[in-house]
Amino acid sequence: MKNIFLVINILLSALIVILILLQGRGAGLGSAWGGGGEFFQTRRGIEKLTLRLTIILIFVFFFVSLVNLFVK
């Protein structure tokens, strides 16, 4: 049973990494510390969907990790 949760964790982590990489703006590392001078823009369409899916998968990953701790 523990192996099943480990496989699920690996698949979820790969999906989370892919979704995070898809959300990249291409602004570079300089924008991480406030550079760039971009303006705020709301997420719409597929950007909003990928953001929400990423958040949901992170919570599922956390829950599966906790369950994996208590399963023998």
N, C-alpha and C positions, 0 to 999 in steps of 0.2 A: 504493500500500500504506500509506503514511504517513497518508493521509486516512481510511482505515478505522480505524486505531488512534486517531486524533483523535476520530472520531465515537463510538467505543466509550468513550473517556475522558469525553466529554461526557455520554453516557447513564449511565455509572456514577456520575459526580459528582452528577447529578440524583437518581438513586436513593438515594445515600448521604445527600444533604440531606433527602430526604423521610423516610427511615427515622430519621434523627436527630431531626427535628421530631416524628415520631410518638412518640418515647420521652420527650418532655417531661413532667415531673411537674406542671407548673403551679404550682410553689412560688414563682416569682418570682426576681428577681435577688439578693435578700438572702440566699438560701440558698447562693449560690456562695461566700460567705466565712464559712460556718459558722453562720449564723443559722437560725432556724426551729425547732429543737428536735425534729426528726423522729427516729424510731427506724429502725434498719436493718431492711429487709425484703428477703427473697430474691425474685428474679424467677421467675415461673412462667408457664407457658402461652405466650401470644402475646408477652408481654414478653421472655421468654427467647429465643424464636424471632427476634424483631426485633433483639435485641442480637447474637445470633450471626450473623445474616444481614448486619448492618452491619459486623461485624468481617471477615467473609469478603469482602465487597465492597470494603472498604478495602484488603485485601491484594491483591485482583485489580486494583484501580485502580493500586496501586503497581507491580505487575508489568507491567501494560500500559504504564504510563508509562516504565518502564525499557526495555522492548522498543521503544517508540516512539523512544527516544533513539538506538538503534543501527540502526534500519531506514532504508534510503535510498529 
